Amino acid sequence: MARIGIFFGSSTGNTRKIAKAIKKRFDDDTMAEALNVNKATPELVAGYDYLILGTPTLGEGDLPGLDADCQNPSWAEFLPELEGVDFTGKTVALYGLGDQDKYADNFVDALGLLYDFVTARGARVVGAWSTDGYDYMASKAERDGEFVGLVLDQDNQKQLTDDRLERWLRSIAEPFALPL
């Protein structure tokens, strides 16, 4: 089994594309295939000591899911299934997608919700990301002047994605023992 599990929720496919771009950089011994949470089980997630979790923010700061008009279940439905999973001893890196122009008041809020969920269950979260270069009013993903994980805006700053992703992967390389 690979050492790192990568799971994502998605509505338009952008979060899936980022998950696949991350996976593409690593062999199968290092990282498992990226898996949509609507196909995951709590036991599968619990089996990894290292996790990369990705989410878009939908509507007014929501996790993707049926109530947010997604066609399939996603994080909103999967998190309740994960409530019994102990994340103590797990190292987790998070990434989130959002639109800082249209949703400046709740930019990448779902990333903050995911952070709160895993840290409440004992996870060690790595990969905090600078807020420099973003223009927004408020975000539940901002803590102590940084985002809790990588933030990507595919609507307004797509040209920055590759560089941001590469720098973020370097930032999590040591705690994840990644061969970068």
TORKOL-4160 file (C-alpha; in steps of 0.2 Angstrom, whole numbers, padded with zeros to 4 digits, m for minus):
180
<pt num="1" X="0000" Y="0000" Z="0000"/>
<pt num="2" X="0006" Y="0018" Z="m0004"/>
<pt num="3" X="0011" Y="0029" Z="0011"/>
<pt num="4" X="0001" Y="0044" Z="0006"/>
<pt num="5" X="m0018" Y="0044" Z="0003"/>
<pt num="6" X="m0025" Y="0058" Z="m0008"/>
<pt num="7" X="m0044" Y="0062" Z="m0007"/>
<pt num="8" X="m0054" Y="0076" Z="m0014"/>
<pt num="9" X="m0072" Y="0082" Z="m0016"/>
<pt num="10" X="m0077" Y="0091" Z="m0032"/>
<pt num="11" X="m0091" Y="0098" Z="m0041"/>
<pt num="12" X="m0084" Y="0105" Z="m0057"/>
<pt num="13" X="m0069" Y="0094" Z="m0058"/>
<pt num="14" X="m0055" Y="0107" Z="m0054"/>
<pt num="15" X="m0051" Y="0100" Z="m0037"/>
<pt num="16" X="m0050" Y="0083" Z="m0045"/>
<pt num="17" X="m0038" Y="0090" Z="m0058"/>
<pt num="18" X="m0027" Y="0097" Z="m0044"/>
<pt num="19" X="m0027" Y="0080" Z="m0035"/>
<pt num="20" X="m0022" Y="0071" Z="m0051"/>
<pt num="21" X="m0008" Y="0084" Z="m0054"/>
<pt num="22" X="m0001" Y="0080" Z="m0037"/>
<pt num="23" X="m0002" Y="0062" Z="m0039"/>
<pt num="24" X="0007" Y="0063" Z="m0056"/>
<pt num="25" X="0023" Y="0069" Z="m0047"/>
<pt num="26" X="0024" Y="0053" Z="m0037"/>
<pt num="27" X="0026" Y="0034" Z="m0039"/>
<pt num="28" X="0013" Y="0022" Z="m0033"/>
<pt num="29" X="0023" Y="0017" Z="m0018"/>
<pt num="30" X="0023" Y="0034" Z="m0012"/>
<pt num="31" X="0006" Y="0040" Z="m0016"/>
<pt num="32" X="m0010" Y="0031" Z="m0020"/>
<pt num="33" X="m0022" Y="0036" Z="m0034"/>
<pt num="34" X="m0032" Y="0051" Z="m0030"/>
<pt num="35" X="m0049" Y="0046" Z="m0025"/>
<pt num="36" X="m0065" Y="0056" Z="m0024"/>
<pt num="37" X="m0073" Y="0055" Z="m0007"/>
<pt num="38" X="m0089" Y="0049" Z="m0014"/>
<pt num="39" X="m0080" Y="0033" Z="m0018"/>
<pt num="40" X="m0070" Y="0032" Z="m0001"/>
<pt num="41" X="m0073" Y="0023" Z="0015"/>
<pt num="42" X="m0069" Y="0029" Z="0033"/>
<pt num="43" X="m0058" Y="0013" Z="0034"/>
<pt num="44" X="m0048" Y="0018" Z="0019"/>
<pt num="45" X="m0044" Y="0035" Z="0025"/>
<pt num="46" X="m0040" Y="0028" Z="0042"/>
<pt num="47" X="m0027" Y="0017" Z="0034"/>
<pt num="48" X="m0015" Y="0031" Z="0030"/>
<pt num="49" X="m0004" Y="0040" Z="0041"/>
<pt num="50" X="m0001" Y="0053" Z="0028"/>
<pt num="51" X="m0016" Y="0062" Z="0019"/>
<pt num="52" X="m0018" Y="0075" Z="0007"/>
<pt num="53" X="m0036" Y="0082" Z="0007"/>
<pt num="54" X="m0043" Y="0094" Z="m0006"/>
<pt num="55" X="m0060" Y="0103" Z="m0007"/>
<pt num="56" X="m0068" Y="0118" Z="m0017"/>
<pt num="57" X="m0079" Y="0130" Z="m0008"/>
<pt num="58" X="m0096" Y="0131" Z="m0015"/>
<pt num="59" X="m0109" Y="0145" Z="m0014"/>
<pt num="60" X="m0108" Y="0155" Z="0002"/>
<pt num="61" X="m0094" Y="0145" Z="0010"/>
<pt num="62" X="m0100" Y="0128" Z="0009"/>
<pt num="63" X="m0092" Y="0111" Z="0008"/>
<pt num="64" X="m0096" Y="0102" Z="m0009"/>
<pt num="65" X="m0111" Y="0090" Z="m0007"/>
<pt num="66" X="m0129" Y="0087" Z="m0012"/>
<pt num="67" X="m0136" Y="0103" Z="m0002"/>
<pt num="68" X="m0123" Y="0113" Z="m0011"/>
<pt num="69" X="m0131" Y="0107" Z="m0028"/>
<pt num="70" X="m0118" Y="0095" Z="m0032"/>
<pt num="71" X="m0124" Y="0080" Z="m0043"/>
<pt num="72" X="m0115" Y="0068" Z="m0031"/>
<pt num="73" X="m0112" Y="0066" Z="m0013"/>
<pt num="74" X="m0095" Y="0074" Z="m0007"/>
<pt num="75" X="m0087" Y="0081" Z="0008"/>
<pt num="76" X="m0104" Y="0086" Z="0016"/>
<pt num="77" X="m0110" Y="0068" Z="0016"/>
<pt num="78" X="m0093" Y="0060" Z="0020"/>
<pt num="79" X="m0087" Y="0070" Z="0035"/>
<pt num="80" X="m0101" Y="0063" Z="0046"/>
<pt num="81" X="m0095" Y="0045" Z="0041"/>
<pt num="82" X="m0077" Y="0050" Z="0047"/>
<pt num="83" X="m0083" Y="0056" Z="0064"/>
<pt num="84" X="m0077" Y="0040" Z="0072"/>
<pt num="85" X="m0060" Y="0041" Z="0064"/>
<pt num="86" X="m0045" Y="0045" Z="0076"/>
<pt num="87" X="m0033" Y="0056" Z="0066"/>
<pt num="88" X="m0020" Y="0057" Z="0081"/>
<pt num="89" X="m0003" Y="0053" Z="0074"/>
<pt num="90" X="m0009" Y="0057" Z="0056"/>
<pt num="91" X="0000" Y="0071" Z="0046"/>
<pt num="92" X="m0012" Y="0080" Z="0035"/>
<pt num="93" X="m0010" Y="0093" Z="0021"/>
<pt num="94" X="m0024" Y="0102" Z="0014"/>
<pt num="95" X="m0028" Y="0112" Z="m0002"/>
<pt num="96" X="m0043" Y="0122" Z="m0007"/>
<pt num="97" X="m0050" Y="0130" Z="m0022"/>
<pt num="98" X="m0061" Y="0146" Z="m0022"/>
<pt num="99" X="m0065" Y="0162" Z="m0031"/>
<pt num="100" X="m0058" Y="0177" Z="m0023"/>
<pt num="101" X="m0068" Y="0189" Z="m0034"/>
<pt num="102" X="m0086" Y="0182" Z="m0033"/>
<pt num="103" X="m0084" Y="0175" Z="m0015"/>
<pt num="104" X="m0072" Y="0188" Z="m0007"/>
<pt num="105" X="m0083" Y="0187" Z="0010"/>
<pt num="106" X="m0081" Y="0168" Z="0012"/>
<pt num="107" X="m0065" Y="0164" Z="0001"/>
<pt num="108" X="m0060" Y="0146" Z="0003"/>
<pt num="109" X="m0071" Y="0144" Z="0019"/>
<pt num="110" X="m0073" Y="0125" Z="0015"/>
<pt num="111" X="m0054" Y="0123" Z="0018"/>
<pt num="112" X="m0056" Y="0130" Z="0035"/>
<pt num="113" X="m0071" Y="0118" Z="0039"/>
<pt num="114" X="m0060" Y="0103" Z="0033"/>
<pt num="115" X="m0046" Y="0109" Z="0044"/>
<pt num="116" X="m0057" Y="0111" Z="0059"/>
<pt num="117" X="m0064" Y="0094" Z="0057"/>
<pt num="118" X="m0047" Y="0085" Z="0056"/>
<pt num="119" X="m0038" Y="0095" Z="0069"/>
<pt num="120" X="m0053" Y="0091" Z="0081"/>
<pt num="121" X="m0049" Y="0073" Z="0079"/>
<pt num="122" X="m0030" Y="0075" Z="0082"/>
<pt num="123" X="m0022" Y="0077" Z="0065"/>
<pt num="124" X="m0006" Y="0087" Z="0063"/>
<pt num="125" X="m0009" Y="0098" Z="0049"/>
<pt num="126" X="0006" Y="0104" Z="0038"/>
<pt num="127" X="0007" Y="0115" Z="0023"/>
<pt num="128" X="0001" Y="0132" Z="0029"/>
<pt num="129" X="0001" Y="0145" Z="0015"/>
<pt num="130" X="0004" Y="0163" Z="0014"/>
<pt num="131" X="m0011" Y="0175" Z="0011"/>
<pt num="132" X="0000" Y="0186" Z="0000"/>
<pt num="133" X="m0006" Y="0188" Z="m0018"/>
<pt num="134" X="m0024" Y="0185" Z="m0014"/>
<pt num="135" X="m0037" Y="0199" Z="m0013"/>
<pt num="136" X="m0052" Y="0194" Z="m0002"/>
<pt num="137" X="m0062" Y="0201" Z="0013"/>
<pt num="138" X="m0064" Y="0186" Z="0024"/>
<pt num="139" X="m0059" Y="0167" Z="0025"/>
<pt num="140" X="m0063" Y="0153" Z="0038"/>
<pt num="141" X="m0047" Y="0146" Z="0031"/>
<pt num="142" X="m0036" Y="0160" Z="0038"/>
<pt num="143" X="m0028" Y="0157" Z="0054"/>
<pt num="144" X="m0014" Y="0168" Z="0062"/>
<pt num="145" X="m0012" Y="0177" Z="0045"/>
<pt num="146" X="m0009" Y="0162" Z="0035"/>
<pt num="147" X="m0021" Y="0150" Z="0026"/>
<pt num="148" X="m0022" Y="0132" Z="0034"/>
<pt num="149" X="m0017" Y="0124" Z="0017"/>
<pt num="150" X="m0013" Y="0128" Z="m0001"/>
<pt num="151" X="m0026" Y="0140" Z="m0009"/>
<pt num="152" X="m0029" Y="0140" Z="m0028"/>
<pt num="153" X="m0041" Y="0151" Z="m0038"/>
<pt num="154" X="m0043" Y="0143" Z="m0054"/>
<pt num="155" X="m0056" Y="0157" Z="m0060"/>
<pt num="156" X="m0044" Y="0172" Z="m0057"/>
<pt num="157" X="m0026" Y="0166" Z="m0055"/>
<pt num="158" X="m0025" Y="0150" Z="m0065"/>
<pt num="159" X="m0008" Y="0155" Z="m0072"/>
<pt num="160" X="m0001" Y="0155" Z="m0054"/>
<pt num="161" X="m0007" Y="0137" Z="m0050"/>
<pt num="162" X="0008" Y="0127" Z="m0056"/>
<pt num="163" X="0021" Y="0138" Z="m0047"/>
<pt num="164" X="0010" Y="0138" Z="m0031"/>
<pt num="165" X="0008" Y="0119" Z="m0031"/>
<pt num="166" X="0026" Y="0116" Z="m0034"/>
<pt num="167" X="0031" Y="0127" Z="m0019"/>
<pt num="168" X="0018" Y="0120" Z="m0008"/>
<pt num="169" X="0024" Y="0102" Z="m0012"/>
<pt num="170" X="0041" Y="0107" Z="m0007"/>
<pt num="171" X="0034" Y="0114" Z="0009"/>
<pt num="172" X="0026" Y="0098" Z="0014"/>
<pt num="173" X="0041" Y="0087" Z="0008"/>
<pt num="174" X="0050" Y="0085" Z="0024"/>
<pt num="175" X="0035" Y="0081" Z="0036"/>
<pt num="176" X="0029" Y="0069" Z="0022"/>
<pt num="177" X="0046" Y="0062" Z="0018"/>
<pt num="178" X="0043" Y="0066" Z="0000"/>
<pt num="179" X="0057" Y="0063" Z="m0013"/>
<pt num="180" X="0057" Y="0080" Z="m0021"/>
